[in-house]
Amino acid sequence: EQGARMAGFGGYDMPIQYATGILAEHLWTRASCGLFDVSHMGPCFLDLPELGGAEAHARIAAVFEPLVCADIRGLKPGEQKLTLLLNPAGGVLDGLMVARPAEPESQRRLYIVVNAGTKEADFARIEAAASGQAQLTRRDAGALVALQGPQAEAVLAALFPEIASDLSAMTFMTYRALTLRSGGVLHVTRSGYTGEDGFEFQLEAAEAEGVVRRLLADARVKPIGLGARDSVRLEARMCLYGHDLDETTSPIEAALAWTV
């Protein structure tokens, strides 16, 4: 309906660009608000099997931390971090986002989003590391939407006014599970891979189309394809696994020592 040119990517049929073209989409994201369908990505939860008490976060961090180069135990409540999944030689297997919930009752959990092209292997590695200790729950059967650009907060607040103050209070690289008026929970991070302010949020498959149609009805929002997603992240000097990184590259060689 939106005039997308589609192509296969990671087993999904994805929009490469829309009718206005990649350059116009790139500039619109920088000036207003771009809507990216990133449902091909790999969101998941990693949970301890029980509540876990005061040391719950330290225990779930100990399960995941051997796989990556970040200080997972040191995450503050509600903090999100970019990290790298490494092989035994220190080569990069994927770049991923990991967050610690803000809510006290959820400290036994990590929220993780892996890349589409590597998600099956990533999930398998996480499950192997978690065996007998924690449970991996995939959330990639639903939708993951990224709103990116200087108008992103205003747009999302207009769509969900009941959580507008929560969205405003979120700073860059934070994560919240926010309850909507409908009773549903919106898992939202203030992050993205464009160099702009923005949010990524999960939706159940059944409600995704309605929400996206409401977003696209806002004059500040236009759909953005994979072509402009690649150009904005490249302009912002953000690495993409499979293009700028692979398992022969260490974080240090990739100038990503800050992730270690």
Steps between C-alpha positions, in 0.01 A plus 500: 500500500786739577675438169790298641751316285542166676791254519598198703715553810572248775205286396257794501344702219615851587448853361823631347355841417168677452375718217695813596835315500788443740637857510160651584444236769845564646439876521147457640640289785749775579235775487180345638414136582565181308314174566716189458347153507776301671286196581763279336731568795529261794353636824494257792493473878746303712348414839600316815244228575403662832486853645855477632502759780746786540771330294274423204668740258849379590388142441343559158799717401735211587313279252527743207825684569742222385361535146568872455761766575281735710465541876146364524500481880583873511187602306285737703125435528344611171833531317559363150837431342643405162726198527667241278454124497847349465652166403776341713767683297338839566349532151163669468202272437237773529424841647201506731310714750450388860297675770434458871137564597425801718223330697608338831283193436676433166864489610531131413461596130709638215345644183716422196467591130726317252544559127274335244765330287663327797209453738460123472867442585487770770193348663663156491813633673300680767284192562809280531656739752173521693437126510373400845538855632268735308223498240520671160164627371496616138284801411565514126155368404355847562599843374794724587459863390763773503399866497806710427553873466456827691119464507502140629412580861214734407359245255511207742358711784208602277429135421522389865420808713464287813877436499613841363662605829684164524632539146618853571684382813691234305854594400714356219569125539234426759228236508155493660202264508209746492135412561255636242139602553398176329678305772773384265869551570721691258865396516675815383861618478619852425752393242544418134763460232471826310694756704170675580287511812235231489326198644465132424198315633344155485143425397297181486438393141123552528530867595797598282316600182255726683776680689713546189205638302436753779866601494502544122188718526717755686640749247834497683554130424607326178598135445871439448658198328819303549693716254468815710540297819843405369592852385404674826691251714801532268488881519489467880808269487319201648633154413273236349582134547571324171604827335757666730547213747539123479645222713853572379475852649556572869333793680838673521569466125154643434569810716235376744726480806239710685271194497751294699 
